[in-house]
Amino acid sequence: ADDRTFSHVQESGAPLAIYETLERPESDTDLRVACRTVRVPAGEVRDLAGLDAEVDSAQTQLKRAREDGTETEIREAMTRAKRARAQSTRASLIAGKSHLEFEAQAICLGNIAIVAIPGEPFGEIGWEIKRQSPFGHTLFSGYSNGSIWYIPTAGAFGEGGYETGVSLVAPGAADTIVAEVTGWLGELSEESGRGSV
């Protein structure tokens, strides 16, 4: 990189540009990066054969609705078919697994940390990571580098709903993610020699 900047023009038959060398300010900003595998508990799976039968039944009902049903009946049948397929796909992804693994990243520059995980984490996960972070500014991103579907908080599983019903993870997954990520952020903060910043 050129450390010079234009100073002035000096006449010499033709104008000549004169450059001066600049002193670069010393910087204590360093870049630290962590890419780590996070292991979270997998959700429970119902009977796969039963789920496949539900998909077949829902598809049959949808076909009938499209042939002679009302618009409302078609929409309802489509919803049932989509949900049945989602449950079947979910089960096939986690059948026989006690845990799921995914890669998460933390990028820290000075007093700023950026955390990225795959999937669709509930907002409380990001808020808790920000709250516990030793960095002055922590940015949190889901939908990064793949997908593990919804990542609900433990409390959300008790409330039910679509997201918890199709989630691949068990209720303890959010707490595991928060603990793992905030642990790395603490390590990255200490590596910079700042301690808690």
N, C-alpha and C positions, 0 to 999 in steps of 0.2 A: 504494500500500500504506500502511496505517495504521501509523505507528511508535509508537503509544501502547499502553500496557498498563494494566490495572486496578490502582489503587493501594490505595484504601480507600473506605469508605462514610462520608459526613459527614452528620450529622443537620441538617435544616433544615425542620422541619415534616414533611417527607417525606424518607426517605433518598435521598441523591444519590450517584451514583457519581462518583468523582474519578479522572481518568486522568492519567498522566504520560507525557511523551515519552521514548522510549528512544533511546539512541545505538546506531546500528548499528555492529557491528565492521567494520573494513575487511577486504575479502576480496581475496586475490590469485589466487583460483581463476577461471580463464577457460575458456570452452568453445571448442574447435577441432574442426572437422569437415572431412573430405576424402571426396569421392566421386570415384573415378577408374576409368577403364577399364583393365582388365588384358588384355593380349594374350598368349596362350599357344600353343605349338605344338599343332596338331591331330594326332590319331592317324592311322595308316594305314588305308586301306580296301581290302578284297578286292573281287573282282568282284561288282558289284551283282546282275547277272542270276543268278549262281551262288547268291548268298544268297537271292534270291527263290525259286529252285528248291528250296533246302533248306527254306524255310518251307512250301512246298506239299507236299513230301514228308513233313515232320514232321506237318502237319495231316492228311494222308491216313493216316499210321500211327496217329495219335491217334484218328481216327474208327473205324478197324478195332479198335483196342484197346477202345474204349468199347462196340463191338457184341458182341465175343466174347472179350475179354481178361480176365485176372485183375486184381485190384486193384493188384497190383505192376506189371503191364504197363501199366495205365492211368496210374499215377503216373509211371513212367519215360517214357512217351510224352508226357505233359503237360510234363515237364521239358524234353525235347528240343524240343517245339513252342515253349515259352516262350523258350528260349535261342536258337532259330533266329530268332524274331521280334525278340528284343533285338538280335541281330547285324545283322539287316536294318534295323531302325530306326536303330541306331547309324551304320551306313554311310550311310543317307540323310541324316543330320544333318551329317556331316562330308565327304561326297563333294565333291571338287574344292576343298577348303579346306586351306590350309597352316597357318592359325591360327584360333583362336576368341577372341572377345572377350566379356568380362562386366564388370559393374560391381561394385566392392567399396567398402566404407565403412570409415572409421576415425573414431571419435568419442572425443575426449579431453577430460577434465574434471580439471583439476589434475594429479595424479600417476597418474590412471587412464586407460587406453586400452581401447576396445572395438573389435575388428576383426571385420567380417562379410563373408563371401564366399558366393556361391551354391554349390550342389553338395554333394557328400559327401566332404570332404577327409579324407585319412588323418590320424590323430592326430599323427603326427610333424610335419606342416606347422604345426599350431597350436603345438606345443611349441617348434619352432625360432623362430617369430615371437615367442613370449613370451621366449625366451632372448635374442634379439637386441634386443628392445624397449628403448628408453631410459627407459620409464616404470616406475615402481615396481610397478604392478599392470597387467597386460595380460590382458584376457579375449578369447577367440577363439571365433567362432561360424561354423559352416558352415550349410547349409540356409537361407541368408538371401537373400531377394529373387530367387528363381528357382532353377533347377537346371541344372547342366552335368554331371550324373551323378557318377560316382566320380572323385576326383582322387587317384590313388596317388602315392607317392614314386617316384623313379627306381629305387631298389633293388627295389621291389615288382614292377616289370614283369619282372624277371629270374626272380622266383619263380613267376609265373603266377597262375592262379586266376580266379574269376568276375569280381571287381571290375576287374582289369586287362584282362580279356578284353572287357568291355563299355565301358570308359572311352573317352570322346571325345577325351581329351588324349594327347599323346606324353610319353615319360619326362621331358623337361626342364620340364614344366609346373609341378611343385611348386617347383622351385628358382626359377623365374621369379616365382611368387607370393610366396615368402618374400622375395626381393630387392626386389620392388616395394613390398610392404607395409612392410617394415622401413625402406625409404627414406622413405616418407611419414611414418612415425612419427618418424623423426629430424627431418624438416622441421617437423612439428607441435610437437615438443619445442622446437626452436630458436625458432619463432614465439612461444612463450610467454615467451621471454627466460630460460628456465631452463637451456638447454643440455641436458646429460645430467642427468636427474632421478632 
